[in-house]
Amino acid sequence: MQVWSHGQVTLWRAVVMSPDSITGIPRGLSTKCDSCRRGVAWADADSIRVDHIRPVQFSLFLVMYLAACAKLCT
């Protein structure tokens, strides 16, 4: 996943999206490195792009995205 925040792009894998933030491990680091996990609040994310989308993953992503948008708009 590509995440743009404050004009900079970061490449993440093992991404977890919660209603208030996106977290992931920077590409190039081991997914077993839990202390390497970085995060950004949805409010600070300028844009995101998912590289490989599978139908189930896309559905879950869409639900999380819409939930985050609803929370920010209220």
PDB file of N, H, CA, C and O in Angstrom:
ATOM      1  N   MET A   1       0.841  -1.163   0.000  1.00  0.00           N
ATOM      2  CA  MET A   1       0.000   0.000   0.000  1.00  0.00           C
ATOM      3  C   MET A   1       0.889   1.230   0.000  1.00  0.00           C
ATOM      4  O   MET A   1       1.927   1.264   0.661  1.00  0.00           O
ATOM      5  N   GLN A   2       0.476   2.218  -0.736  1.00  0.00           N
ATOM      6  H   GLN A   2      -0.368   2.190  -1.273  1.00  0.00           H
ATOM      7  CA  GLN A   2       1.154   3.508  -0.729  1.00  0.00           C
ATOM      8  C   GLN A   2       0.316   4.470   0.089  1.00  0.00           C
ATOM      9  O   GLN A   2      -0.890   4.586  -0.127  1.00  0.00           O
ATOM     10  N   VAL A   3       0.946   5.159   1.025  1.00  0.00           N
ATOM     11  H   VAL A   3       1.926   5.065   1.200  1.00  0.00           H
ATOM     12  CA  VAL A   3       0.248   6.112   1.880  1.00  0.00           C
ATOM     13  C   VAL A   3       0.922   7.465   1.736  1.00  0.00           C
ATOM     14  O   VAL A   3       2.117   7.606   1.998  1.00  0.00           O
ATOM     15  N   TRP A   4       0.146   8.466   1.318  1.00  0.00           N
ATOM     16  H   TRP A   4      -0.825   8.352   1.105  1.00  0.00           H
ATOM     17  CA  TRP A   4       0.650   9.823   1.236  1.00  0.00           C
ATOM     18  C   TRP A   4       0.195  10.578   2.466  1.00  0.00           C
ATOM     19  O   TRP A   4      -0.985  10.561   2.815  1.00  0.00           O
ATOM     20  N   SER A   5       1.134  11.241   3.124  1.00  0.00           N
ATOM     21  H   SER A   5       2.093  11.255   2.841  1.00  0.00           H
ATOM     22  CA  SER A   5       0.825  12.051   4.295  1.00  0.00           C
ATOM     23  C   SER A   5       1.766  13.244   4.315  1.00  0.00           C
ATOM     24  O   SER A   5       2.986  13.080   4.282  1.00  0.00           O
ATOM     25  N   HIS A   6       1.208  14.432   4.368  1.00  0.00           N
ATOM     26  H   HIS A   6       0.217  14.566   4.394  1.00  0.00           H
ATOM     27  CA  HIS A   6       1.988  15.677   4.389  1.00  0.00           C
ATOM     28  C   HIS A   6       2.946  15.761   3.203  1.00  0.00           C
ATOM     29  O   HIS A   6       4.080  16.218   3.344  1.00  0.00           O
ATOM     30  N   GLY A   7       2.480  15.314   2.026  1.00  0.00           N
ATOM     31  H   GLY A   7       1.559  14.943   1.911  1.00  0.00           H
ATOM     32  CA  GLY A   7       3.268  15.430   0.805  1.00  0.00           C
ATOM     33  C   GLY A   7       4.332  14.363   0.609  1.00  0.00           C
ATOM     34  O   GLY A   7       5.074  14.421  -0.372  1.00  0.00           O
ATOM     35  N   GLN A   8       4.432  13.396   1.505  1.00  0.00           N
ATOM     36  H   GLN A   8       3.830  13.349   2.301  1.00  0.00           H
ATOM     37  CA  GLN A   8       5.428  12.332   1.377  1.00  0.00           C
ATOM     38  C   GLN A   8       4.718  10.993   1.239  1.00  0.00           C
ATOM     39  O   GLN A   8       3.671  10.770   1.846  1.00  0.00           O
ATOM     40  N   VAL A   9       5.292  10.111   0.441  1.00  0.00           N
ATOM     41  H   VAL A   9       6.143  10.292  -0.052  1.00  0.00           H
ATOM     42  CA  VAL A   9       4.715   8.786   0.248  1.00  0.00           C
ATOM     43  C   VAL A   9       5.555   7.745   0.983  1.00  0.00           C
ATOM     44  O   VAL A   9       6.784   7.801   0.970  1.00  0.00           O
ATOM     45  N   THR A  10       4.878   6.799   1.620  1.00  0.00           N
ATOM     46  H   THR A  10       3.879   6.753   1.630  1.00  0.00           H
ATOM     47  CA  THR A  10       5.551   5.660   2.239  1.00  0.00           C
ATOM     48  C   THR A  10       4.923   4.390   1.683  1.00  0.00           C
ATOM     49  O   THR A  10       3.730   4.360   1.382  1.00  0.00           O
ATOM     50  N   LEU A  11       5.723   3.351   1.550  1.00  0.00           N
ATOM     51  H   LEU A  11       6.692   3.375   1.794  1.00  0.00           H
ATOM     52  CA  LEU A  11       5.259   2.066   1.034  1.00  0.00           C
ATOM     53  C   LEU A  11       5.194   1.087   2.195  1.00  0.00           C
ATOM     54  O   LEU A  11       6.197   0.844   2.866  1.00  0.00           O
ATOM     55  N   TRP A  12       4.020   0.529   2.432  1.00  0.00           N
ATOM     56  H   TRP A  12       3.205   0.727   1.888  1.00  0.00           H
ATOM     57  CA  TRP A  12       3.802  -0.369   3.556  1.00  0.00           C
ATOM     58  C   TRP A  12       3.274  -1.713   3.098  1.00  0.00           C
ATOM     59  O   TRP A  12       2.675  -1.840   2.029  1.00  0.00           O
ATOM     60  N   ARG A  13       3.509  -2.708   3.927  1.00  0.00           N
ATOM     61  H   ARG A  13       3.995  -2.605   4.795  1.00  0.00           H
ATOM     62  CA  ARG A  13       2.879  -4.015   3.759  1.00  0.00           C
ATOM     63  C   ARG A  13       2.389  -4.464   5.128  1.00  0.00           C
ATOM     64  O   ARG A  13       2.687  -3.821   6.135  1.00  0.00           O
ATOM     65  N   ALA A  14       1.650  -5.551   5.174  1.00  0.00           N
ATOM     66  H   ALA A  14       1.408  -6.073   4.356  1.00  0.00           H
ATOM     67  CA  ALA A  14       1.025  -6.019   6.417  1.00  0.00           C
ATOM     68  C   ALA A  14       0.207  -4.884   7.035  1.00  0.00           C
ATOM     69  O   ALA A  14       0.321  -4.594   8.226  1.00  0.00           O
ATOM     70  N   VAL A  15      -0.607  -4.258   6.213  1.00  0.00           N
ATOM     71  H   VAL A  15      -0.700  -4.494   5.245  1.00  0.00           H
ATOM     72  CA  VAL A  15      -1.373  -3.077   6.612  1.00  0.00           C
ATOM     73  C   VAL A  15      -2.599  -3.467   7.427  1.00  0.00           C
ATOM     74  O   VAL A  15      -3.285  -4.442   7.122  1.00  0.00           O
ATOM     75  N   VAL A  16      -2.857  -2.686   8.465  1.00  0.00           N
ATOM     76  H   VAL A  16      -2.299  -1.893   8.712  1.00  0.00           H
ATOM     77  CA  VAL A  16      -4.057  -2.844   9.289  1.00  0.00           C
ATOM     78  C   VAL A  16      -4.758  -1.490   9.308  1.00  0.00           C
ATOM     79  O   VAL A  16      -4.158  -0.468   9.639  1.00  0.00           O
ATOM     80  N   MET A  17      -6.048  -1.504   8.944  1.00  0.00           N
ATOM     81  H   MET A  17      -6.536  -2.334   8.675  1.00  0.00           H
ATOM     82  CA  MET A  17      -6.826  -0.268   8.938  1.00  0.00           C
ATOM     83  C   MET A  17      -7.854  -0.325  10.053  1.00  0.00           C
ATOM     84  O   MET A  17      -8.657  -1.256  10.121  1.00  0.00           O
ATOM     85  N   SER A  18      -7.828   0.667  10.922  1.00  0.00           N
ATOM     86  H   SER A  18      -7.175   1.423  10.867  1.00  0.00           H
ATOM     87  CA  SER A  18      -8.808   0.775  11.994  1.00  0.00           C
ATOM     88  C   SER A  18      -9.667   2.004  11.686  1.00  0.00           C
ATOM     89  O   SER A  18      -9.352   2.748  10.758  1.00  0.00           O
ATOM     90  N   PRO A  19     -10.725   2.229  12.431  1.00  0.00           N
ATOM     91  CA  PRO A  19     -11.565   3.390  12.149  1.00  0.00           C
ATOM     92  C   PRO A  19     -10.850   4.737  12.266  1.00  0.00           C
ATOM     93  O   PRO A  19     -11.284   5.716  11.659  1.00  0.00           O
ATOM     94  N   ASP A  20      -9.761   4.801  13.036  1.00  0.00           N
ATOM     95  H   ASP A  20      -9.408   4.005  13.529  1.00  0.00           H
ATOM     96  CA  ASP A  20      -9.090   6.084  13.216  1.00  0.00           C
ATOM     97  C   ASP A  20      -7.679   6.161  12.636  1.00  0.00           C
ATOM     98  O   ASP A  20      -7.099   7.246  12.594  1.00  0.00           O
ATOM     99  N   SER A  21      -7.105   5.026  12.184  1.00  0.00           N
ATOM    100  H   SER A  21      -7.576   4.145  12.219  1.00  0.00           H
ATOM    101  CA  SER A  21      -5.732   5.081  11.676  1.00  0.00           C
ATOM    102  C   SER A  21      -5.425   3.932  10.718  1.00  0.00           C
ATOM    103  O   SER A  21      -6.180   2.968  10.596  1.00  0.00           O
ATOM    104  N   ILE A  22      -4.298   4.078  10.052  1.00  0.00           N
ATOM    105  H   ILE A  22      -3.685   4.862  10.151  1.00  0.00           H
ATOM    106  CA  ILE A  22      -3.743   3.044   9.179  1.00  0.00           C
ATOM    107  C   ILE A  22      -2.365   2.725   9.730  1.00  0.00           C
ATOM    108  O   ILE A  22      -1.585   3.640   9.993  1.00  0.00           O
ATOM    109  N   THR A  23      -2.045   1.456   9.911  1.00  0.00           N
ATOM    110  H   THR A  23      -2.678   0.712   9.697  1.00  0.00           H
ATOM    111  CA  THR A  23      -0.703   1.074  10.345  1.00  0.00           C
ATOM    112  C   THR A  23      -0.150   0.040   9.388  1.00  0.00           C
ATOM    113  O   THR A  23      -0.901  -0.701   8.754  1.00  0.00           O
ATOM    114  N   GLY A  24       1.158  -0.005   9.289  1.00  0.00           N
ATOM    115  H   GLY A  24       1.768   0.597   9.805  1.00  0.00           H
ATOM    116  CA  GLY A  24       1.799  -0.983   8.427  1.00  0.00           C
ATOM    117  C   GLY A  24       3.291  -1.037   8.688  1.00  0.00           C
ATOM    118  O   GLY A  24       3.850  -0.220   9.420  1.00  0.00           O
ATOM    119  N   ILE A  25       3.912  -2.014   8.073  1.00  0.00           N
ATOM    120  H   ILE A  25       3.458  -2.678   7.478  1.00  0.00           H
ATOM    121  CA  ILE A  25       5.358  -2.180   8.191  1.00  0.00           C
ATOM    122  C   ILE A  25       5.986  -1.699   6.888  1.00  0.00           C
ATOM    123  O   ILE A  25       5.591  -2.149   5.812  1.00  0.00           O
ATOM    124  N   PRO A  26       6.954  -0.795   6.969  1.00  0.00           N
ATOM    125  CA  PRO A  26       7.583  -0.273   5.757  1.00  0.00           C
ATOM    126  C   PRO A  26       8.118  -1.403   4.874  1.00  0.00           C
ATOM    127  O   PRO A  26       8.715  -2.362   5.363  1.00  0.00           O
ATOM    128  N   ARG A  27       7.893  -1.273   3.574  1.00  0.00           N
ATOM    129  H   ARG A  27       7.407  -0.494   3.176  1.00  0.00           H
ATOM    130  CA  ARG A  27       8.372  -2.261   2.620  1.00  0.00           C
ATOM    131  C   ARG A  27       9.886  -2.369   2.740  1.00  0.00           C
ATOM    132  O   ARG A  27      10.580  -1.358   2.852  1.00  0.00           O
ATOM    133  N   GLY A  28      10.384  -3.575   2.718  1.00  0.00           N
ATOM    134  H   GLY A  28       9.820  -4.395   2.627  1.00  0.00           H
ATOM    135  CA  GLY A  28      11.816  -3.806   2.869  1.00  0.00           C
ATOM    136  C   GLY A  28      12.181  -4.314   4.256  1.00  0.00           C
ATOM    137  O   GLY A  28      13.264  -4.866   4.451  1.00  0.00           O
ATOM    138  N   LEU A  29      11.290  -4.133   5.214  1.00  0.00           N
ATOM    139  H   LEU A  29      10.410  -3.685   5.055  1.00  0.00           H
ATOM    140  CA  LEU A  29      11.523  -4.648   6.561  1.00  0.00           C
ATOM    141  C   LEU A  29      10.708  -5.926   6.746  1.00  0.00           C
ATOM    142  O   LEU A  29       9.696  -6.125   6.073  1.00  0.00           O
ATOM    143  N   SER A  30      11.140  -6.771   7.638  1.00  0.00           N
ATOM    144  H   SER A  30      11.961  -6.609   8.185  1.00  0.00           H
ATOM    145  CA  SER A  30      10.464  -8.032   7.903  1.00  0.00           C
ATOM    146  C   SER A  30       9.091  -7.802   8.517  1.00  0.00           C
ATOM    147  O   SER A  30       8.936  -6.947   9.389  1.00  0.00           O
ATOM    148  N   THR A  31       8.098  -8.554   8.070  1.00  0.00           N
ATOM    149  H   THR A  31       8.224  -9.248   7.362  1.00  0.00           H
ATOM    150  CA  THR A  31       6.762  -8.455   8.651  1.00  0.00           C
ATOM    151  C   THR A  31       6.735  -9.006  10.073  1.00  0.00           C
ATOM    152  O   THR A  31       5.760  -8.805  10.798  1.00  0.00           O
ATOM    153  N   LYS A  32       7.791  -9.694  10.473  1.00  0.00           N
ATOM    154  H   LYS A  32       8.583  -9.857   9.884  1.00  0.00           H
ATOM    155  CA  LYS A  32       7.889 -10.217  11.842  1.00  0.00           C
ATOM    156  C   LYS A  32       8.372  -9.149  12.823  1.00  0.00           C
ATOM    157  O   LYS A  32       8.316  -9.345  14.037  1.00  0.00           O
ATOM    158  N   CYS A  33       8.841  -8.032  12.298  1.00  0.00           N
ATOM    159  H   CYS A  33       8.886  -7.872  11.312  1.00  0.00           H
ATOM    160  CA  CYS A  33       9.356  -6.942  13.136  1.00  0.00           C
ATOM    161  C   CYS A  33       8.186  -6.076  13.593  1.00  0.00           C
ATOM    162  O   CYS A  33       7.837  -5.102  12.926  1.00  0.00           O
ATOM    163  N   ASP A  34       7.583  -6.424  14.719  1.00  0.00           N
ATOM    164  H   ASP A  34       7.866  -7.216  15.260  1.00  0.00           H
ATOM    165  CA  ASP A  34       6.421  -5.688  15.209  1.00  0.00           C
ATOM    166  C   ASP A  34       6.789  -4.277  15.669  1.00  0.00           C
ATOM    167  O   ASP A  34       5.952  -3.375  15.610  1.00  0.00           O
ATOM    168  N   SER A  35       8.015  -4.075  16.121  1.00  0.00           N
ATOM    169  H   SER A  35       8.694  -4.807  16.169  1.00  0.00           H
ATOM    170  CA  SER A  35       8.424  -2.735  16.546  1.00  0.00           C
ATOM    171  C   SER A  35       8.688  -1.817  15.345  1.00  0.00           C
ATOM    172  O   SER A  35       8.872  -0.612  15.516  1.00  0.00           O
ATOM    173  N   CYS A  36       8.706  -2.380  14.137  1.00  0.00           N
ATOM    174  H   CYS A  36       8.556  -3.359  13.998  1.00  0.00           H
ATOM    175  CA  CYS A  36       8.913  -1.585  12.926  1.00  0.00           C
ATOM    176  C   CYS A  36       7.613  -0.967  12.405  1.00  0.00           C
ATOM    177  O   CYS A  36       7.643  -0.133  11.500  1.00  0.00           O
ATOM    178  N   ARG A  37       6.481  -1.368  12.969  1.00  0.00           N
ATOM    179  H   ARG A  37       6.457  -2.045  13.705  1.00  0.00           H
ATOM    180  CA  ARG A  37       5.171  -0.899  12.509  1.00  0.00           C
ATOM    181  C   ARG A  37       5.046   0.607  12.686  1.00  0.00           C
ATOM    182  O   ARG A  37       5.382   1.149  13.739  1.00  0.00           O
ATOM    183  N   ARG A  38       4.559   1.276  11.646  1.00  0.00           N
ATOM    184  H   ARG A  38       4.286   0.836  10.791  1.00  0.00           H
ATOM    185  CA  ARG A  38       4.338   2.720  11.651  1.00  0.00           C
ATOM    186  C   ARG A  38       2.845   2.970  11.475  1.00  0.00           C
ATOM    187  O   ARG A  38       2.112   2.085  11.034  1.00  0.00           O
ATOM    188  N   GLY A  39       2.405   4.151  11.814  1.00  0.00           N
ATOM    189  H   GLY A  39       3.001   4.870  12.172  1.00  0.00           H
ATOM    190  CA  GLY A  39       0.992   4.461  11.688  1.00  0.00           C
ATOM    191  C   GLY A  39       0.755   5.910  11.332  1.00  0.00           C
ATOM    192  O   GLY A  39       1.597   6.779  11.556  1.00  0.00           O
ATOM    193  N   VAL A  40      -0.420   6.145  10.769  1.00  0.00           N
ATOM    194  H   VAL A  40      -1.105   5.438  10.586  1.00  0.00           H
ATOM    195  CA  VAL A  40      -0.849   7.502  10.449  1.00  0.00           C
ATOM    196  C   VAL A  40      -2.356   7.573  10.681  1.00  0.00           C
ATOM    197  O   VAL A  40      -3.089   6.640  10.352  1.00  0.00           O
ATOM    198  N   ALA A  41      -2.804   8.676  11.245  1.00  0.00           N
ATOM    199  H   ALA A  41      -2.209   9.433  11.513  1.00  0.00           H
ATOM    200  CA  ALA A  41      -4.234   8.871  11.463  1.00  0.00           C
ATOM    201  C   ALA A  41      -4.910   9.119  10.120  1.00  0.00           C
ATOM    202  O   ALA A  41      -4.312   9.693   9.210  1.00  0.00           O
ATOM    203  N   TRP A  42      -6.158   8.682  10.006  1.00  0.00           N
ATOM    204  H   TRP A  42      -6.644   8.215  10.745  1.00  0.00           H
ATOM    205  CA  TRP A  42      -6.896   8.916   8.760  1.00  0.00           C
ATOM    206  C   TRP A  42      -6.914  10.400   8.432  1.00  0.00           C
ATOM    207  O   TRP A  42      -6.823  10.774   7.262  1.00  0.00           O
ATOM    208  N   ALA A  43      -7.029  11.248   9.440  1.00  0.00           N
ATOM    209  H   ALA A  43      -7.102  10.945  10.390  1.00  0.00           H
ATOM    210  CA  ALA A  43      -7.090  12.692   9.215  1.00  0.00           C
ATOM    211  C   ALA A  43      -5.790  13.228   8.608  1.00  0.00           C
ATOM    212  O   ALA A  43      -5.806  14.254   7.930  1.00  0.00           O
ATOM    213  N   ASP A  44      -4.665  12.544   8.846  1.00  0.00           N
ATOM    214  H   ASP A  44      -4.652  11.710   9.397  1.00  0.00           H
ATOM    215  CA  ASP A  44      -3.369  12.973   8.311  1.00  0.00           C
ATOM    216  C   ASP A  44      -3.026  12.317   6.983  1.00  0.00           C
ATOM    217  O   ASP A  44      -2.034  12.688   6.356  1.00  0.00           O
ATOM    218  N   ALA A  45      -3.823  11.354   6.540  1.00  0.00           N
ATOM    219  H   ALA A  45      -4.629  11.053   7.049  1.00  0.00           H
ATOM    220  CA  ALA A  45      -3.555  10.672   5.270  1.00  0.00           C
ATOM    221  C   ALA A  45      -4.130  11.507   4.133  1.00  0.00           C
ATOM    222  O   ALA A  45      -5.340  11.720   4.058  1.00  0.00           O
ATOM    223  N   ASP A  46      -3.249  11.981   3.244  1.00  0.00           N
ATOM    224  H   ASP A  46      -2.266  11.809   3.305  1.00  0.00           H
ATOM    225  CA  ASP A  46      -3.701  12.743   2.091  1.00  0.00           C
ATOM    226  C   ASP A  46      -4.350  11.827   1.062  1.00  0.00           C
ATOM    227  O   ASP A  46      -5.360  12.180   0.453  1.00  0.00           O
ATOM    228  N   SER A  47      -3.758  10.639   0.872  1.00  0.00           N
ATOM    229  H   SER A  47      -2.937  10.352   1.366  1.00  0.00           H
ATOM    230  CA  SER A  47      -4.229   9.703  -0.132  1.00  0.00           C
ATOM    231  C   SER A  47      -3.620   8.335   0.151  1.00  0.00           C
ATOM    232  O   SER A  47      -2.560   8.231   0.767  1.00  0.00           O
ATOM    233  N   ILE A  48      -4.305   7.284  -0.306  1.00  0.00           N
ATOM    234  H   ILE A  48      -5.167   7.368  -0.807  1.00  0.00           H
ATOM    235  CA  ILE A  48      -3.753   5.934  -0.198  1.00  0.00           C
ATOM    236  C   ILE A  48      -3.997   5.206  -1.506  1.00  0.00           C
ATOM    237  O   ILE A  48      -4.931   5.532  -2.239  1.00  0.00           O
ATOM    238  N   ARG A  49      -3.157   4.220  -1.799  1.00  0.00           N
ATOM    239  H   ARG A  49      -2.399   3.955  -1.204  1.00  0.00           H
ATOM    240  CA  ARG A  49      -3.326   3.403  -2.999  1.00  0.00           C
ATOM    241  C   ARG A  49      -2.921   1.980  -2.659  1.00  0.00           C
ATOM    242  O   ARG A  49      -1.833   1.731  -2.140  1.00  0.00           O
ATOM    243  N   VAL A  50      -3.814   1.060  -2.962  1.00  0.00           N
ATOM    244  H   VAL A  50      -4.698   1.263  -3.384  1.00  0.00           H
ATOM    245  CA  VAL A  50      -3.566  -0.347  -2.701  1.00  0.00           C
ATOM    246  C   VAL A  50      -3.041  -0.989  -3.972  1.00  0.00           C
ATOM    247  O   VAL A  50      -3.634  -0.832  -5.039  1.00  0.00           O
ATOM    248  N   ASP A  51      -1.916  -1.721  -3.864  1.00  0.00           N
ATOM    249  H   ASP A  51      -1.434  -1.848  -2.997  1.00  0.00           H
ATOM    250  CA  ASP A  51      -1.288  -2.324  -5.044  1.00  0.00           C
ATOM    251  C   ASP A  51      -2.099  -3.485  -5.608  1.00  0.00           C
ATOM    252  O   ASP A  51      -2.514  -3.439  -6.765  1.00  0.00           O
ATOM    253  N   HIS A  52      -2.328  -4.513  -4.817  1.00  0.00           N
ATOM    254  H   HIS A  52      -1.990  -4.550  -3.876  1.00  0.00           H
ATOM    255  CA  HIS A  52      -3.015  -5.713  -5.278  1.00  0.00           C
ATOM    256  C   HIS A  52      -4.298  -5.871  -4.480  1.00  0.00           C
ATOM    257  O   HIS A  52      -4.267  -6.086  -3.269  1.00  0.00           O
ATOM    258  N   ILE A  53      -5.414  -5.763  -5.163  1.00  0.00           N
ATOM    259  H   ILE A  53      -5.439  -5.588  -6.148  1.00  0.00           H
ATOM    260  CA  ILE A  53      -6.693  -5.859  -4.474  1.00  0.00           C
ATOM    261  C   ILE A  53      -7.373  -7.170  -4.834  1.00  0.00           C
ATOM    262  O   ILE A  53      -7.492  -7.533  -6.004  1.00  0.00           O
ATOM    263  N   ARG A  54      -7.811  -7.863  -3.805  1.00  0.00           N
ATOM    264  H   ARG A  54      -7.714  -7.568  -2.855  1.00  0.00           H
ATOM    265  CA  ARG A  54      -8.638  -9.050  -3.982  1.00  0.00           C
ATOM    266  C   ARG A  54     -10.054  -8.661  -3.595  1.00  0.00           C
ATOM    267  O   ARG A  54     -10.228  -7.769  -2.764  1.00  0.00           O
ATOM    268  N   PRO A  55     -11.073  -9.294  -4.165  1.00  0.00           N
ATOM    269  CA  PRO A  55     -12.459  -8.875  -3.903  1.00  0.00           C
ATOM    270  C   PRO A  55     -12.821  -8.784  -2.424  1.00  0.00           C
ATOM    271  O   PRO A  55     -13.448  -7.808  -2.012  1.00  0.00           O
ATOM    272  N   VAL A  56     -12.447  -9.765  -1.621  1.00  0.00           N
ATOM    273  H   VAL A  56     -11.938 -10.558  -1.955  1.00  0.00           H
ATOM    274  CA  VAL A  56     -12.791  -9.731  -0.193  1.00  0.00           C
ATOM    275  C   VAL A  56     -12.033  -8.604   0.493  1.00  0.00           C
ATOM    276  O   VAL A  56     -12.604  -7.881   1.310  1.00  0.00           O
ATOM    277  N   GLN A  57     -10.763  -8.450   0.172  1.00  0.00           N
ATOM    278  H   GLN A  57     -10.299  -9.037  -0.492  1.00  0.00           H
ATOM    279  CA  GLN A  57      -9.973  -7.382   0.774  1.00  0.00           C
ATOM    280  C   GLN A  57     -10.542  -6.021   0.394  1.00  0.00           C
ATOM    281  O   GLN A  57     -10.611  -5.116   1.226  1.00  0.00           O
ATOM    282  N   PHE A  58     -10.954  -5.876  -0.875  1.00  0.00           N
ATOM    283  H   PHE A  58     -10.899  -6.611  -1.551  1.00  0.00           H
ATOM    284  CA  PHE A  58     -11.505  -4.602  -1.315  1.00  0.00           C
ATOM    285  C   PHE A  58     -12.788  -4.278  -0.560  1.00  0.00           C
ATOM    286  O   PHE A  58     -13.004  -3.133  -0.164  1.00  0.00           O
ATOM    287  N   SER A  59     -13.638  -5.280  -0.360  1.00  0.00           N
ATOM    288  H   SER A  59     -13.463  -6.210  -0.682  1.00  0.00           H
ATOM    289  CA  SER A  59     -14.889  -5.068   0.370  1.00  0.00           C
ATOM    290  C   SER A  59     -14.607  -4.599   1.794  1.00  0.00           C
ATOM    291  O   SER A  59     -15.236  -3.656   2.274  1.00  0.00           O
ATOM    292  N   LEU A  60     -13.665  -5.254   2.471  1.00  0.00           N
ATOM    293  H   LEU A  60     -13.155  -6.020   2.082  1.00  0.00           H
ATOM    294  CA  LEU A  60     -13.308  -4.852   3.832  1.00  0.00           C
ATOM    295  C   LEU A  60     -12.699  -3.457   3.852  1.00  0.00           C
ATOM    296  O   LEU A  60     -13.002  -2.651   4.733  1.00  0.00           O
ATOM    297  N   PHE A  61     -11.845  -3.178   2.882  1.00  0.00           N
ATOM    298  H   PHE A  61     -11.599  -3.832   2.167  1.00  0.00           H
ATOM    299  CA  PHE A  61     -11.230  -1.856   2.775  1.00  0.00           C
ATOM    300  C   PHE A  61     -12.303  -0.790   2.584  1.00  0.00           C
ATOM    301  O   PHE A  61     -12.260   0.261   3.224  1.00  0.00           O
ATOM    302  N   LEU A  62     -13.271  -1.062   1.698  1.00  0.00           N
ATOM    303  H   LEU A  62     -13.306  -1.915   1.178  1.00  0.00           H
ATOM    304  CA  LEU A  62     -14.312  -0.092   1.412  1.00  0.00           C
ATOM    305  C   LEU A  62     -15.158   0.189   2.653  1.00  0.00           C
ATOM    306  O   LEU A  62     -15.505   1.340   2.921  1.00  0.00           O
ATOM    307  N   VAL A  63     -15.487  -0.846   3.401  1.00  0.00           N
ATOM    308  H   VAL A  63     -15.205  -1.780   3.183  1.00  0.00           H
ATOM    309  CA  VAL A  63     -16.260  -0.670   4.635  1.00  0.00           C
ATOM    310  C   VAL A  63     -15.480   0.177   5.627  1.00  0.00           C
ATOM    311  O   VAL A  63     -16.038   1.099   6.221  1.00  0.00           O
ATOM    312  N   MET A  64     -14.195  -0.121   5.817  1.00  0.00           N
ATOM    313  H   MET A  64     -13.742  -0.870   5.334  1.00  0.00           H
ATOM    314  CA  MET A  64     -13.378   0.641   6.762  1.00  0.00           C
ATOM    315  C   MET A  64     -13.233   2.103   6.313  1.00  0.00           C
ATOM    316  O   MET A  64     -13.298   3.023   7.129  1.00  0.00           O
ATOM    317  N   TYR A  65     -13.039   2.297   5.015  1.00  0.00           N
ATOM    318  H   TYR A  65     -12.987   1.551   4.352  1.00  0.00           H
ATOM    319  CA  TYR A  65     -12.886   3.650   4.476  1.00  0.00           C
ATOM    320  C   TYR A  65     -14.157   4.464   4.683  1.00  0.00           C
ATOM    321  O   TYR A  65     -14.105   5.611   5.126  1.00  0.00           O
ATOM    322  N   LEU A  66     -15.295   3.862   4.358  1.00  0.00           N
ATOM    323  H   LEU A  66     -15.337   2.930   3.998  1.00  0.00           H
ATOM    324  CA  LEU A  66     -16.560   4.571   4.521  1.00  0.00           C
ATOM    325  C   LEU A  66     -16.856   4.859   5.994  1.00  0.00           C
ATOM    326  O   LEU A  66     -17.403   5.912   6.324  1.00  0.00           O
ATOM    327  N   ALA A  67     -16.497   3.931   6.874  1.00  0.00           N
ATOM    328  H   ALA A  67     -16.053   3.077   6.607  1.00  0.00           H
ATOM    329  CA  ALA A  67     -16.682   4.155   8.311  1.00  0.00           C
ATOM    330  C   ALA A  67     -15.805   5.322   8.786  1.00  0.00           C
ATOM    331  O   ALA A  67     -16.241   6.149   9.586  1.00  0.00           O
ATOM    332  N   ALA A  68     -14.577   5.377   8.288  1.00  0.00           N
ATOM    333  H   ALA A  68     -14.223   4.704   7.638  1.00  0.00           H
ATOM    334  CA  ALA A  68     -13.679   6.479   8.658  1.00  0.00           C
ATOM    335  C   ALA A  68     -14.204   7.810   8.121  1.00  0.00           C
ATOM    336  O   ALA A  68     -14.159   8.827   8.813  1.00  0.00           O
ATOM    337  N   CYS A  69     -14.697   7.795   6.896  1.00  0.00           N
ATOM    338  H   CYS A  69     -14.734   6.969   6.334  1.00  0.00           H
ATOM    339  CA  CYS A  69     -15.265   9.031   6.321  1.00  0.00           C
ATOM    340  C   CYS A  69     -16.480   9.499   7.110  1.00  0.00           C
ATOM    341  O   CYS A  69     -16.638  10.693   7.367  1.00  0.00           O
ATOM    342  N   ALA A  70     -17.340   8.556   7.495  1.00  0.00           N
ATOM    343  H   ALA A  70     -17.212   7.586   7.286  1.00  0.00           H
ATOM    344  CA  ALA A  70     -18.522   8.901   8.273  1.00  0.00           C
ATOM    345  C   ALA A  70     -18.134   9.501   9.626  1.00  0.00           C
ATOM    346  O   ALA A  70     -18.766  10.440  10.109  1.00  0.00           O
ATOM    347  N   LYS A  71     -17.083   8.940  10.225  1.00  0.00           N
ATOM    348  H   LYS A  71     -16.569   8.177   9.832  1.00  0.00           H
ATOM    349  CA  LYS A  71     -16.635   9.446  11.528  1.00  0.00           C
ATOM    350  C   LYS A  71     -16.057  10.856  11.389  1.00  0.00           C
ATOM    351  O   LYS A  71     -16.277  11.707  12.252  1.00  0.00           O
ATOM    352  N   LEU A  72     -15.323  11.100  10.309  1.00  0.00           N
ATOM    353  H   LEU A  72     -15.145  10.409   9.608  1.00  0.00           H
ATOM    354  CA  LEU A  72     -14.716  12.429  10.119  1.00  0.00           C
ATOM    355  C   LEU A  72     -15.766  13.475   9.763  1.00  0.00           C
ATOM    356  O   LEU A  72     -15.596  14.650  10.087  1.00  0.00           O
ATOM    357  N   CYS A  73     -16.842  13.071   9.107  1.00  0.00           N
ATOM    358  H   CYS A  73     -16.980  12.116   8.844  1.00  0.00           H
ATOM    359  CA  CYS A  73     -17.860  14.014   8.674  1.00  0.00           C
ATOM    360  C   CYS A  73     -18.856  14.368   9.780  1.00  0.00           C
ATOM    361  O   CYS A  73     -19.623  15.320   9.638  1.00  0.00           O
ATOM    362  N   THR A  74     -18.849  13.608  10.881  1.00  0.00           N
ATOM    363  H   THR A  74     -18.226  12.834  10.996  1.00  0.00           H
ATOM    364  CA  THR A  74     -19.803  13.906  11.959  1.00  0.00           C
ATOM    365  C   THR A  74     -19.172  14.678  13.072  1.00  0.00           C
ATOM    366  O   THR A  74     -19.841  15.007  14.052  1.00  0.00           O
TER     367      THR A  74
END
